Amino acid sequence: MTPNPPPLADALGRWRTRLLYTLLLLAVLGSLCALLLWHWGVALVGGSRPLLAALQTALFLVFAGVAWWLAVARPFARLPIDAPAAESGAGAAQLQALQHERDKRAEQLNAMLQMNRTMRDKLARLGAEQQLALRARDALLGATQDPLILTDGGGVVLGVSPAAATALRRAREDLVGKRFEDVVPLFQSGVDAYENHPLPRFLAGVLESRSGIPQIQQAVLLTADREPVTVFVTAGAILDGAGQVIGSTVRFARVESAAAEPTAVPTLSLADAEIGSWAAKLLSREPFERRVEDLIADSHNTGAQHMLLYLRVDDLERINDQAGYWAGEQALWHAAKNFSLALVDAGTGYRCTNNRFATLLIGCDETRALAVAERIRSHAENNELVWEGKRFPCTFSIAVLPVDRDTPKLSELLGAAETLLSEARRRGGNCVLHKIPDEAVKTRQRDDQTWLDWLLPRLDNGRAHLISQETHSLAQPPLKPLLEFFIRVEDDDGVWLEPGHYLPAIERLRQSHRLDLWSLQHLLEALSRDMKLFETHGLASLNLAPQTLLDDGFAEQAFETLAGSMVPAERLCFEIDEAFALSQSSVVQRFMERLRPLGLRFALDRCHTTTGITQLRRLPIDYMKIHPQITRNIEDDALDRTHLEWICQAAHLLGRKTVAINIESPAALALLRGAGVDYVQGSAVNKMGPVMT
């Protein structure tokens, strides 16, 4: 065992310690020799002091030289050989240890960085999945026709369907994030003074039951307008894979009394409520027309004056052309939002058609009505639509008309409103008009009546024709093609005019049913002359004008015409525009129910909104004809392809067939087949069908 070095050697090093010891020894020996020479040296040198000093110096130098060689020179001579070798071995070992430690730390750091990247990627995926789930939830709530509310496990509202917002008469933004009991006041049904009998802990009991079996309760729902509505409330808990309650769904269904007498007061039709949360207070055209007729009768009986505000969205066509159909859909929602916000509590709001809104101001004079109209116009002007970073004006033209003793009937009132809107359009839109210029009245009446006088004789003298176009199957093997028939009317110069030239005027005069009835009769005559046509074709279809469906007698006339024909009704199909079906779903449903017993088929035409899918659940639709704006860019636009695939999947789940129309590119056929489209119509497959009258 090697002894530990002394503390001084440990502090100064061995060679420094030896040097110090040597110097001390030299000093001691020199001092001793100096004393001896001083004592005996004087006698030896004969008393010569210089000689004595020289001897002392020489003796000191001898001792110093010996000490230097022993303590310094000899150790230093051995130092380059021994010390570097020892120090080199120790340094190499220490360096190797440091390198090993560095490698170990580097491996630990890389492992931590990899773990960090993995966690970051996982968080990104979870975030993306969460956003996708939220978008899917909102899309499903927006598409459902039912009044549906979704809550979390604590009873806080997470999502609200448009129909539920309509039932509560509140915007969805006012409901989400609040407790169910605070925003959905429910009271016990069948008791006097229901306000004093709230429904105790209904949703809390559902959540605490930990059962997915729905619970049904009849209750009184108090809307934001303080209107009591008797409803069936169906609530069920949502359970995860472990059986834990994570939320609930709550549905409402109005309790209809079979003994209730018809009332003229406009009531909310949940089936007509499809415009969204900001249009939660907007009713459809049917209750609007009932209410106007009631006010006309009231004015004739009592002399009271009311006011009608009739609005048109000015820039809808331009937005559709410049930014596409998605922007057009957003523009409608944006217009409904502006209208609802600016209307406040001035009156009840209505959505009459796709781009027509209205409100009725009860017991209001013209001055106040003009002020309300200007407030609505100004609000829309100052709140433009923002779409993909671009701003689009989304203004209103507003017609202000009195409902008083001088108002003859509904059709003339709406005709006057349309005349004002036409004049507003001529002036560039974004204005409020309440007086019809005499020239505008004469021009409008002359134009509309001129078209009607032009059309009716041509229907009887052989100058109106039906042409056809085939719709081909994309299935393998292909099914029989379908036939769609169109009306064309000869002008004086021999040009065959499409309905777009004369149909708007005919609809304003409420005479479109005459044109559609003529088309149906002549279609049946043409088919009865060539019944073998159905051996090669599946069915024949005819498009009906929206105004025709509003005619009270057309359904009965069509029923009698079909029943008296030898052409089987199950080989015929009526096409109805999707926008009209959305805004007038109750009218369309009654029309279909009247003719469906004959076996007649129905198609929803020009579908391009996701809300159109909800009509498939309730209306007896056999075919869904997809708007060409969706299919126009499917070769380049992934969003359009995804939208098309979603529509086809939803339609197929409900047993409906899909048709892509106005297809001009043969290259699009493979994409349409891959998206799940059943039939295709357009010049890419057929320009002219086999039948022309």
C-alpha positions in Angstrom: 0.0 0.0 0.0 1.5 3.3 -1.0 1.8 5.8 2.0 0.0 9.1 1.7 2.3 12.0 0.8 2.9 14.7 3.4 0.5 17.7 3.2 3.2 20.0 2.0 4.2 17.7 -0.9 0.5 17.2 -1.7 0.0 21.0 -1.9 3.3 22.0 -3.7 4.3 18.9 -5.6 7.3 16.7 -4.9 10.0 18.6 -6.7 8.9 22.0 -5.3 9.0 20.5 -1.8 12.5 19.1 -2.4 13.7 22.5 -3.6 12.3 24.1 -0.5 14.0 21.5 1.8 17.3 22.0 0.0 17.3 25.7 0.3 16.5 25.5 4.0 19.4 22.9 4.5 21.7 25.2 2.5 20.8 28.1 4.7 21.4 26.0 7.9 24.8 24.6 6.6 25.9 28.0 5.4 25.2 29.6 8.8 27.0 26.7 10.6 30.1 27.1 8.4 30.1 30.8 8.8 30.1 30.5 12.6 33.0 27.9 12.5 35.0 30.1 10.2 34.4 33.1 12.4 35.4 31.2 15.4 38.5 29.5 14.0 39.1 31.1 10.7 40.7 34.3 12.0 43.7 32.5 13.4 44.1 30.4 10.3 44.3 33.3 7.9 46.5 35.4 10.1 43.7 37.8 11.0 43.0 38.8 7.4 39.3 39.5 7.3 38.9 39.7 3.4 40.5 36.3 3.1 38.1 35.0 5.7 35.1 36.3 3.7 36.3 34.7 0.5 36.6 31.4 2.2 33.1 31.7 3.6 31.7 32.5 0.1 33.5 29.6 -1.5 32.2 27.2 1.1 28.6 28.5 0.6 28.8 28.1 -3.2 30.1 24.5 -2.8 27.2 23.6 -0.5 24.7 25.4 -2.8 26.0 23.5 -5.9 25.6 20.1 -4.2 22.1 21.0 -3.0 21.1 22.2 -6.5 22.2 19.0 -8.1 20.5 16.8 -5.6 17.2 18.7 -5.3 16.7 20.3 -8.7 19.0 19.2 -11.6 18.7 15.4 -11.0 14.9 15.4 -10.6 14.4 17.6 -13.6 16.6 15.4 -15.7 14.3 12.5 -14.9 11.1 14.5 -15.3 10.7 14.3 -19.2 10.9 10.6 -19.0 8.8 9.6 -16.0 6.3 12.4 -15.5 4.9 12.7 -19.0 4.4 8.9 -19.2 2.5 8.9 -15.9 0.5 12.0 -16.7 -0.2 10.7 -20.2 -1.7 7.5 -18.9 -3.9 9.3 -16.4 -5.1 11.8 -19.0 -6.0 9.2 -21.5 -8.1 7.3 -18.9 -9.7 10.6 -17.9 -10.4 11.5 -21.5 -11.9 8.1 -22.3 -14.1 8.5 -19.2 -15.2 11.9 -20.4 -16.0 10.7 -23.9 -18.0 7.8 -22.5 -20.0 10.2 -20.3 -20.5 12.5 -23.3 -21.8 9.6 -25.4 -24.1 8.5 -22.6 -25.5 12.0 -22.2 -26.0 12.3 -26.0 -28.0 9.1 -26.1 -30.2 10.4 -23.3 -30.7 13.7 -25.1 -31.6 12.0 -28.4 -34.0 9.7 -26.5 -35.7 12.8 -24.9 -35.9 14.6 -28.2 -37.5 11.6 -29.9 -39.9 11.3 -27.0 -40.7 15.0 -27.4 -41.3 14.7 -31.2 -43.6 11.7 -30.6 -45.6 13.5 -28.0 -45.8 16.6 -30.3 -47.0 14.5 -33.2 -49.5 12.7 -31.0 -50.9 16.0 -29.7 -51.2 17.4 -33.2 -53.1 14.2 -34.3 -55.4 14.5 -31.3 -56.0 18.2 -32.0 -56.8 17.4 -35.7 -59.1 14.6 -34.7 -60.8 16.9 -32.1 -61.4 19.6 -34.7 -62.7 17.0 -37.2 -65.0 15.6 -34.6 -66.3 19.1 -33.8 -66.9 19.8 -37.4 -68.7 16.5 -37.9 -70.8 17.2 -34.9 -71.8 20.7 -36.2 -72.4 19.3 -39.7 -74.7 16.6 -38.3 -76.6 19.0 -36.1 -76.9 21.5 -39.0 -78.3 18.7 -41.3 -80.8 17.1 -39.0 -84.4 18.1 -39.5 -85.3 17.3 -35.8 -85.1 19.8 -32.9 -82.1 18.3 -31.2 -79.8 19.6 -28.4 -76.5 17.9 -27.5 -75.1 18.4 -23.9 -72.0 17.2 -22.1 -72.0 15.0 -19.0 -72.7 18.0 -16.8 -75.7 19.2 -18.7 -74.0 22.1 -20.5 -75.2 22.6 -24.1 -72.6 21.7 -26.7 -74.6 21.9 -29.9 -78.1 22.9 -31.2 -79.8 22.0 -34.4 -81.4 24.8 -36.4 -84.9 23.3 -35.8 -84.2 23.4 -32.0 -83.1 27.0 -32.2 -86.3 27.8 -34.1 -88.4 26.0 -31.6 -86.9 28.0 -28.7 -86.9 31.2 -30.8 -83.3 31.9 -29.9 -80.0 32.0 -31.8 -77.8 29.0 -31.4 -75.0 31.2 -30.1 -77.2 32.2 -27.2 -77.6 28.5 -26.2 -74.2 26.9 -26.6 -72.1 26.9 -23.4 -75.0 27.4 -21.0 -76.7 24.9 -18.8 -79.7 23.1 -20.3 -82.0 24.0 -17.4 -81.1 27.7 -17.8 -81.9 28.0 -21.6 -84.7 25.4 -22.0 -87.4 26.1 -19.5 -89.6 23.0 -19.2 -92.8 22.8 -17.1 -95.2 20.1 -16.1 -98.0 19.5 -18.6 -101.6 19.1 -17.8 -101.6 21.4 -14.7 -103.1 24.8 -14.0 -100.6 27.7 -13.8 -97.8 25.7 -15.4 -95.3 28.5 -14.6 -95.5 27.4 -10.9 -94.7 23.8 -11.8 -91.2 23.5 -13.4 -90.2 20.0 -14.5 -87.8 19.0 -11.7 -84.3 17.6 -12.6 -85.4 16.0 -15.9 -82.1 16.1 -17.7 -80.1 15.5 -14.4 -82.1 12.3 -13.8 -81.3 11.1 -17.4 -77.6 11.8 -16.8 -77.6 10.1 -13.4 -79.4 7.0 -14.7 -76.3 5.8 -16.5 -78.6 4.2 -19.1 -78.7 4.7 -22.8 -82.5 4.0 -22.9 -84.3 7.2 -23.8 -86.7 8.8 -21.4 -89.8 10.4 -22.8 -91.8 13.2 -21.0 -94.6 15.4 -22.0 -94.0 18.9 -21.0 -94.7 22.6 -21.7 -91.8 24.4 -23.4 -91.6 28.1 -22.9 -90.0 29.9 -25.9 -88.0 33.1 -25.7 -91.2 34.9 -26.9 -92.9 33.6 -23.7 -95.1 31.3 -25.9 -96.0 28.0 -24.2 -95.7 25.0 -26.5 -96.7 21.4 -25.5 -94.0 19.0 -26.6 -92.8 15.5 -26.1 -89.2 15.6 -24.7 -87.0 12.6 -25.5 -83.7 12.5 -23.7 -81.1 9.8 -23.6 -77.6 9.5 -22.1 -74.6 9.0 -24.3 -72.2 6.3 -22.9 -68.6 5.7 -23.8 -67.0 2.2 -24.2 -66.5 1.9 -20.4 -70.2 2.7 -19.7 -69.5 6.2 -18.4 -71.9 9.0 -19.2 -70.2 11.6 -21.4 -73.3 13.6 -22.5 -76.9 13.4 -23.6 -79.2 14.1 -26.6 -82.6 15.9 -26.1 -85.2 16.0 -28.8 -88.5 17.8 -29.0 -91.7 17.0 -30.9 -94.7 19.2 -30.9 -97.8 17.6 -29.5 -100.5 18.0 -32.1 -104.1 17.9 -30.9 -106.4 16.0 -33.1 -109.4 18.0 -31.9 -107.8 21.4 -32.4 -109.6 23.6 -34.8 -107.6 25.3 -37.6 -106.3 28.7 -36.8 -105.2 31.5 -39.0 -102.5 32.6 -36.6 -99.1 31.7 -38.1 -97.6 28.9 -36.1 -94.0 27.6 -36.3 -93.4 24.7 -38.6 -90.2 22.9 -37.6 -90.1 21.2 -41.1 -89.8 24.7 -42.6 -87.0 25.8 -40.3 -83.9 25.1 -42.3 -82.2 28.5 -42.6 -80.0 28.3 -39.5 -79.6 29.9 -36.1 -79.6 33.5 -37.2 -82.9 32.9 -39.0 -84.4 31.2 -36.0 -87.3 33.7 -36.0 -87.9 33.5 -39.7 -91.0 31.5 -40.7 -91.7 30.2 -44.2 -94.0 31.5 -47.0 -97.0 29.5 -46.0 -97.6 31.1 -42.6 -96.6 34.5 -44.2 -99.4 34.3 -46.8 -101.9 33.2 -44.1 -101.0 36.1 -42.0 -101.2 38.6 -44.8 -104.6 37.4 -45.7 -105.7 37.7 -42.1 -104.4 41.3 -42.0 -106.1 42.2 -45.2 -109.4 40.9 -43.8 -108.8 42.8 -40.5 -108.1 46.0 -42.4 -111.3 45.6 -44.5 -113.4 45.0 -41.3 -111.8 47.4 -38.8 -110.0 50.0 -41.0 -106.7 49.3 -39.3 -103.5 49.8 -41.2 -100.5 47.5 -41.2 -97.3 47.6 -43.2 -95.5 45.1 -45.3 -91.7 45.1 -45.8 -90.7 42.9 -48.7 -86.9 42.4 -49.2 -84.7 41.0 -52.0 -81.0 40.1 -51.6 -79.4 42.3 -54.3 -76.0 40.6 -54.9 -76.8 36.9 -54.7 -76.4 36.1 -58.4 -73.1 38.1 -58.6 -71.7 36.3 -55.5 -72.6 32.9 -57.0 -70.9 33.8 -60.3 -67.7 35.3 -58.8 -67.1 33.1 -55.7 -69.1 29.9 -56.3 -72.1 28.2 -54.8 -70.6 27.9 -51.3 -70.2 31.6 -51.2 -73.8 32.0 -52.4 -75.0 29.7 -49.6 -73.1 31.7 -47.1 -74.5 34.9 -48.5 -78.1 33.7 -47.8 -77.1 32.8 -44.2 -75.4 36.2 -43.9 -78.5 38.0 -45.3 -80.7 36.1 -42.8 -78.4 37.1 -40.0 -78.4 40.8 -41.0 -82.2 40.8 -41.4 -82.7 39.1 -38.0 -80.3 41.4 -36.1 -81.7 44.6 -37.7 -85.4 43.6 -37.3 -85.0 43.0 -33.5 -88.6 43.1 -32.2 -90.2 45.3 -34.8 -92.2 42.4 -36.2 -92.2 38.8 -37.3 -89.7 37.8 -40.0 -90.4 35.5 -42.9 -88.3 33.8 -45.6 -90.7 33.7 -48.5 -88.5 32.3 -51.2 -84.8 31.6 -51.8 -83.8 35.3 -51.8 -87.0 37.0 -50.6 -87.6 38.0 -47.0 -90.5 39.8 -45.4 -91.8 41.3 -42.2 -95.3 42.5 -41.2 -95.6 45.5 -38.9 -98.9 45.3 -37.1 -100.7 48.6 -36.5 -97.8 50.6 -37.9 -97.9 53.8 -39.9 -95.7 54.5 -43.0 -93.2 56.7 -41.2 -92.2 54.1 -38.7 -92.2 51.4 -41.4 -89.8 53.5 -43.5 -87.6 53.9 -40.4 -87.5 50.2 -39.8 -86.8 49.5 -43.5 -83.9 52.0 -43.5 -82.4 50.5 -40.4 -82.4 47.0 -42.1 -81.0 48.4 -45.3 -78.2 50.4 -43.5 -77.3 47.4 -41.3 -76.9 45.1 -44.3 -74.9 47.8 -46.2 -72.4 48.2 -43.2 -72.0 44.4 -42.7 -70.5 42.9 -45.8 -70.0 39.3 -46.4 -66.4 38.1 -45.9 -65.6 35.0 -47.9 -62.0 33.6 -48.2 -60.5 36.9 -47.3 -62.6 38.9 -49.8 -65.5 41.3 -49.0 -68.8 41.2 -50.9 -71.7 43.6 -50.6 -74.8 41.7 -49.4 -77.4 44.5 -49.5 -81.2 44.6 -49.6 -83.7 46.2 -51.8 -86.8 46.8 -49.7 -90.4 47.5 -50.8 -92.6 49.1 -48.2 -96.4 48.8 -48.8 -99.5 49.4 -46.6 -102.0 46.7 -45.8 -105.3 48.7 -45.5 -108.8 49.0 -46.8 -107.5 49.6 -50.3 -105.5 46.4 -50.5 -107.6 44.1 -52.7 -105.9 40.7 -52.2 -102.7 38.9 -51.5 -101.6 38.4 -55.1 -102.0 42.0 -56.0 -100.1 43.1 -52.9 -97.2 40.8 -53.7 -97.3 41.9 -57.4 -96.9 45.5 -56.3 -94.0 44.5 -54.0 -92.3 42.8 -57.0 -92.9 45.9 -59.1 -91.1 48.0 -56.5 -88.2 45.5 -56.3 -87.9 45.6 -60.1 -87.7 49.4 -60.0 -85.2 49.2 -57.1 -83.1 46.8 -59.2 -83.2 49.2 -62.2 -81.8 51.9 -59.8 -78.9 49.7 -58.7 -80.4 48.1 -55.6 -79.6 48.9 -52.0 -82.6 51.2 -51.6 -86.0 51.5 -49.9 -89.0 52.3 -52.1 -92.6 52.8 -51.0 -94.2 54.6 -54.0 -94.6 52.9 -57.3 -93.8 55.2 -60.3 -96.7 55.2 -62.7 -94.4 54.3 -65.6 -93.0 51.3 -63.7 -96.6 50.0 -63.1 -97.5 50.3 -66.8 -94.2 48.8 -68.0 -94.5 45.9 -65.6 -98.1 45.1 -66.3 -97.5 45.5 -70.0 -94.5 43.2 -70.0 -96.1 40.4 -67.9 -99.4 40.5 -69.7 -97.7 40.7 -73.1 -95.8 37.5 -72.3 -99.0 35.7 -71.2 -100.9 36.9 -74.3 -97.9 35.7 -76.4 -97.8 32.3 -74.8 -101.4 31.1 -74.5 -102.2 31.1 -78.2 -99.0 29.2 -79.0 -100.0 26.4 -76.6 -103.1 25.8 -78.8 -101.8 26.4 -82.3 -99.0 23.9 -82.4 -96.1 26.3 -81.8 -95.3 24.8 -78.4 -93.2 21.7 -78.3 -91.7 19.1 -76.0 -88.1 17.9 -76.5 -86.3 15.2 -74.6 -82.8 14.4 -73.3 -81.5 11.0 -72.1 -80.0 10.4 -68.7 -77.6 7.5 -68.8 -76.7 5.0 -66.1 -73.2 4.7 -64.7 -73.8 1.3 -63.2 -72.1 -1.8 -64.4 -74.0 -3.3 -66.3 -75.9 -0.1 -67.1 -79.6 0.3 -66.3 -82.1 1.6 -68.7 -81.7 5.3 -69.5 -84.2 7.9 -68.2 -85.9 10.7 -70.3 -86.4 14.3 -69.2 -88.8 16.5 -71.2 -88.5 20.2 -71.7 -90.9 22.8 -73.2 -89.9 25.1 -76.1 -92.1 27.7 -77.6 -91.7 29.2 -81.1 -91.3 32.9 -81.4 -92.4 34.9 -84.5 -89.0 34.5 -86.1 -89.0 30.7 -85.7 -86.6 30.6 -82.7 -87.5 28.1 -80.0 -87.5 30.0 -76.7 -86.6 28.4 -73.4 -88.8 29.0 -70.3 -86.4 31.4 -68.9 -87.7 34.1 -71.3 -91.3 34.0 -70.3 -91.7 31.9 -67.2 -90.9 34.6 -64.6 -93.7 36.8 -66.0 -96.1 33.8 -66.1 -95.3 33.0 -62.5 -95.8 36.6 -61.3 -99.3 36.4 -62.9 -99.8 33.0 -61.2 -100.5 31.3 -64.5 -97.6 28.8 -64.5 -100.0 25.9 -63.6 -101.6 26.3 -67.1 -98.2 25.8 -68.8 -97.3 22.8 -66.6 -100.7 21.2 -67.1 -100.4 21.6 -70.9 -96.9 20.0 -70.7 -98.2 17.0 -68.7 -101.1 16.4 -71.0 -99.0 16.5 -74.2 -96.3 14.4 -72.6 -98.9 11.7 -71.8 -100.2 11.9 -75.4 -96.7 11.5 -76.8 -95.9 8.5 -74.6 -99.2 6.8 -75.3 -98.5 7.0 -79.0 -95.2 5.1 -78.5 -95.6 2.8 -75.4 -92.6 0.7 -76.7 -90.4 3.6 -75.5 -90.6 2.2 -72.0 -89.0 -1.0 -73.2 -85.7 0.9 -73.7 -86.1 3.6 -71.1 -86.9 3.5 -67.4 -89.2 6.5 -67.0 -90.0 10.0 -68.2 -89.7 13.1 -66.1 -91.1 16.7 -66.2 -90.0 19.7 -64.3 -92.7 21.8 -62.5 -92.5 25.5 -61.8 -92.5 26.4 -58.1 -95.5 28.7 -58.5 -97.5 25.7 -59.9 -97.2 23.9 -56.7 -98.8 26.8 -54.8 -101.9 26.6 -57.0 -104.6 25.0 -55.0 -106.2 23.2 -58.0 -103.1 21.8 -59.8 -102.6 18.7 -57.7 -106.2 17.6 -58.3 -106.0 18.4 -62.0 -102.8 16.4 -62.3 -104.3 13.5 -60.4 -107.3 13.3 -62.8 -105.0 13.7 -65.8 -102.7 10.9 -64.7 -105.5 8.6 -63.6 -107.2 8.9 -67.0 -104.1 8.1 -69.0 -103.0 4.7 -70.3 -99.4 5.6 -69.4 -98.6 4.0 -66.0 -97.9 6.7 -63.4 -95.0 4.7 -61.9 -93.1 5.4 -65.2 -93.4 9.1 -64.7 -91.5 11.5 -62.5 -92.1 15.1 -61.4 -89.0 17.2 -60.7 -89.2 19.9 -58.0 -86.6 22.6 -57.3 -84.6 22.0 -54.1 -84.7 25.7 -53.1 -88.5 25.7 -53.3 -88.7 22.4 -51.4 -86.6 23.8 -48.6 -88.6 27.0 -48.2 -92.0 25.4 -48.8 -91.5 21.9 -47.5 -95.1 21.5 -46.1 -96.6 22.6 -49.5 -94.3 20.1 -51.4 -95.1 17.3 -48.9 -98.9 17.7 -49.3 -98.5 17.8 -53.1 -96.5 14.6 -53.1 -98.8 12.8 -50.7 -101.8 13.6 -53.0 -100.1 12.1 -56.1 -98.0 9.3 -54.5 -100.8 6.8 -54.4 -100.8 6.7 -58.2 -97.2 5.4 -58.1 -95.8 8.7 -59.4 -92.0 9.2 -58.8 -90.4 12.4 -57.6 -87.0 14.0 -58.0 -85.4 16.9 -56.0 -83.8 19.1 -58.7 -80.6 21.2 -58.6 -79.5 20.0 -55.1 -76.4 21.8 -53.8 -77.0 22.5 -50.2 -76.3 19.9 -47.5 -79.7 20.8 -45.9 -81.3 19.2 -49.0 -80.3 15.8 -47.7 -82.7 16.2 -44.8 -85.6 16.4 -47.1 -84.9 12.8 -48.2 -85.8 11.6 -44.7 -89.3 13.0 -44.9 -90.3 13.6 -48.5 -91.0 10.6 -50.8 -88.1 11.4 -53.2 -86.8 8.8 -55.6 -84.0 10.8 -57.3 -81.7 13.5 -56.3 -80.4 15.7 -59.2 -77.1 17.3 -58.2 -76.5 21.0 -59.0 -74.0 21.5 -61.8 -72.0 23.9 -59.6 -70.9 20.9 -57.5 -69.9 18.8 -60.5 -68.4 21.5 -62.7 -64.9 21.5 -61.1 -64.6 18.0 -59.7 -61.6 17.2 -61.9 -59.6 20.0 -60.1 -61.4 20.7 -56.8 -61.0 18.1 -54.0 -63.6 19.9 -51.9 -66.3 19.5 -54.6 -65.4 15.8 -55.0 -65.8 15.3 -51.2 -69.1 17.1 -51.2 -70.3 15.0 -54.1 -69.3 11.8 -52.4 -71.0 12.8 -49.2 -74.3 13.6 -50.9 -74.2 10.3 -52.8 -73.4 8.2 -49.7 -76.3 9.9 -47.8 -78.7 9.4 -50.7 -77.8 5.7 -51.0 -78.2 5.1 -47.3 -81.8 6.3 -47.7 -82.4 4.2 -50.9 -82.4 7.2 -53.3 -80.6 7.5 -56.7 -78.4 10.4 -57.6 -78.1 12.2 -61.0 -75.3 14.5 -62.1 -76.7 17.1 -64.6 -75.2 19.4 -67.3 -72.1 17.2 -67.7 -70.2 18.3 -70.8 -66.8 16.6 -70.3 -66.4 12.8 -71.0 -63.4 12.9 -68.7 -65.6 13.6 -65.7 -67.6 10.3 -66.1 -65.0 8.2 -64.3 -64.8 10.6 -61.4 -68.6 10.7 -61.2 -68.8 6.9 -61.2 -66.1 6.8 -58.5 -68.0 9.3 -56.3 -71.0 7.0 -56.4 -73.2 8.9 -58.9 -75.9 6.6 -60.4 -76.9 8.6 -63.5 -75.4 11.3 -65.6 -77.2 13.8 -67.9 -75.7 16.3 -70.4 -74.0 16.7 -73.7 -71.2 14.3 -72.6 -73.7 11.4 -73.0 -76.6 12.7 -75.0 -77.5 16.0 -76.6 -81.1 15.1 -77.8 -83.4 12.3 -76.9 -85.6 10.2 -79.1 -88.9 12.1 -78.6 -89.8 15.6 -79.9 -93.4 16.8 -80.4 
